[in-house]
Amino acid sequence: MIKKLHELGVKSDYAYAGAIASIGLTYVSYLTSRAKKGSDKAQADRWGIFIATWAPTLFAFGTALRIEETH
């Protein structure tokens, strides 16, 4: 899968940028979810945690793509 992504032109920098963006999106999602009237803290926590799981995955893809780029 990683080799195919590399062949399609996906660069490790794209995955790293996506990971950094997802960290920012986690905070934005959490804060906007908390700001809604009638929204409880548990719902805001779930949204923040859901999006926060994207960052490690994208960092892992970035690392795998970086290895593919250098070999």
N, C-alpha and C positions, 0 to 999 in steps of 0.2 A: 504494500500500500504506500509506504513512504517513497519507494523508488518511483512509483507511478505519479505521485504528487510532484516529485522532483522533475520528472519528465514533462509534466504539464506546465512547469514553470513556477510552481509555488516555491517561494524562497523562505528560508528560516526567519528572515527579518519580518515577514508578514505574520508569522505565527507569534513571534515575540511582541510585535505591535498589538496584535489581537489580545494577547495575555495582559499587557499593560492596560489596554482599553477596558478589558473586562473588570479589572480591579477598580477603575474609576466608575464604571457602570454599576458595580456593586454598591458603592456609596450613594450614588445618585438614586438607584432603585430603592435602597433602604430608606433614605431620607424622604423621597416622595411618597413612599408607601406609608411612612409614619405621619406625614403631613395631611393625609386624607382624613376628612371627618368621618368618624365612625370606624376607622381602621384600628385594629388592635396591634399591639407590639408583636405578638406571635406571628401575625401575617407578614409584617415588615421583616421580621427575622427570617422567615422562610424564603422570601424573595431575595434577601441579601445572601443567604447561604446557597440558594440555587445558582445564582449568577457567580458567586465566588468559586464554585467548583469548576468553572470554565478555565480559570487562570492556570492551574497546574496542568491541565490537559493540554492547553495551548503551549505552555512552556516545554512540555514533553515532546510535542510535535516539532517545536522549534529546534530542540536539541537533536532529535532524530534527523530532521532535514539538514541541520548543520553537519552532522556526521556524513550524511549522504553527499553533501556538497564537497566535502574535503576528500572523499575517497573516489 
